[in-house]
Amino acid sequence: MLEQQLPIAKRPLEVTPAPVRIILAEEGASRLSAILPPLEELREIRLLSEKNFSLKQVSHDNHIRLRDDLKFQLDRLLEKEERFGSSPTYLTHVADIHEMLGEITDAQERLQAAARLSPNPLLRHRLGANFLTLGKTDDALALFSSMDLSTDVHANLRLAYLSARDDRIDDATTAVDNALLISPTDFGARLFRGALALAKGEASRAIQNFKFALEERPSVAAYTNLAISYVLVRRPDKAFSALKKAIALEPYNEHAVGLLADLAFLEKRNDLAIAPLERFVEFEQKSEAGWERLARALIESGQKRKGIAALKRQASVQESSHVFNNLGVAHARLGDRPKAMQYFRHAMEIANSEDQNAVLLPSRNLISVLCEAGDYLPARHVAQAILKRDPDCRLATDSVSSDIYALYVSALVRSGERKEAVRLSKRILKEVPNAVPGLRVWLAASLIAEFGMTPEKFEEALAIGRNAIEESVQLDRNDHRRLALHNNIAFLLLEMGRLPEAEKHLAQLSNYIHVDAYATATVGLLHFKRGHVERAHALYDEAMRLAISSIDRRRIAQKLNFELGSALLEKDPRQARRRLLMAAKDTEPIAQISEKARQMLLRLK
């Protein structure tokens, strides 16, 4: 039976997922944001619900370099207090400087005095904002509620702000709708209403409101909100367009540039992210996230050496296990396995021992590179050092560390320890029901591969496969582990003579025939079983051309020789003997085929 390919076909660069922010309101130094899951998760959510929102108020303190100058200005103004102390304009000016100096309580006293002297609602708005800065939410709520809500847009939006901050989405929506009745085109109200529409799962209404807001004023917040809305309705083209406009307004806006980079990666359009990221890191040279995303975009676009240079710039900002792991991944992509191993080992050495993932990720990647290089004994030793500290197989339940189990099983098989590989695979399938589906499916496919040439094991292998089919639906349709499972079950059923059932599984591989070596070979086996020898021979020849490694070509060739020998036994015994002799050699990779070929040769004598 054909053995499994290594479980990690491609090691991605690990980029720290960034939360997505929807801006609900921008009011002076304070901003209310809805914190959403990272874009990769967000893209899988058809419509948001309130549970997707984590509301967070982000306050930006004013750090004034010319503090001494402000102090001087304040002192000069206070000298005039006796003369202008009854002027609301004077008191507001003094309050402004107090706020810039961070003296919020002093500013409040001046604003309260000004509000007593003038009925101007703007003064009351300022006082309410001051209450919020001091954390006096009840005072702010009372103040804004006392204002004329039939005419005051700003007061309604402040009440919406307070409701949203407390996760009262319906109350916030009512307040914003009141503001829009007063001024249907108000930018702040439209921005807020669009964000609330997303919270209520109304993506189309959100898009409409963000567009209305942008008609009033171009804004990075509105463009990024619009882009996120388009992601949710599966329109990445329009999301890219909105993000490009946001970046044109503010080339150094970290959120907009980061969103574009993450969306470009998910949509496999990494080339779109390179120029914005290059401009961003030129300005923000100490941004680890910027360098990390630039490296990913470059490497995924095929510019691997430039990507490595970007990773080195990231390391110059802050050395970490994370960045050295990514340098290892980049060098592995270049085909420089020795250097990749050096970086993975260094990442393991400098990782914080308390951060399990920081150790496991480069360990997994090191084991993977060792297996790819055919260094199965060292791969086993590294894996054993990790797995001996995991007696309960908890690592099998993690999407990253579970690969270590799959790689270890693969290394065991390829270094001759097949019994131990079978024992461990069976144990995980039986005793670790919450192991990640990808690992369970891969192990099941491996066991089918192991038992697929042993008739007394056929029924056991088929039962394992049928159980795994139920779990395989949790994987992406094109996940190679899912495809391997269907291929191996089809192979097994063909060996059992159950051709109609095998064809059902081969139908799952239709897009991979003439593309994947093993899928193509299995279809060839189907034609052998039907007696279509020439067609089968042609498919096996094609499979050998498609095979990536020499060992795969040898396995496929050995099976071809055996099937040709079997098919030609009566028609051409001489040619049959020749083919069976080739399949029976001790040096051939599949021992069961060699043994079956030798048994057939004995019958020819």
LINMO-V337157 format. One record per helix or strand. SS is the DSSP state (helix for helix, strand for strand). FROM is the first residue (numbers start at 1). LEN is the number of residues. If there is no record, write none. Layout:
<<SS:FROM:LEN> <SS:FROM:LEN>>
//
This chain:
<<strand:20:8> <strand:30:7> <helix:39:4> <helix:50:3> <strand:54:6> <helix:67:12> <helix:81:4> <helix:88:13> <helix:104:14> <helix:121:13> <helix:137:9> <helix:153:13> <helix:169:14> <helix:187:13> <helix:203:14> <helix:220:13> <helix:236:14> <helix:254:13> <helix:271:13> <helix:288:13> <helix:304:14> <helix:321:14> <helix:337:14> <helix:356:17> <helix:376:12> <helix:394:4> <helix:402:13> <helix:418:14> <helix:437:15> <helix:455:18> <helix:480:16> <helix:499:9> <helix:510:3> <helix:517:14> <helix:533:14> <helix:550:18> <helix:573:12> <helix:591:14>>
//
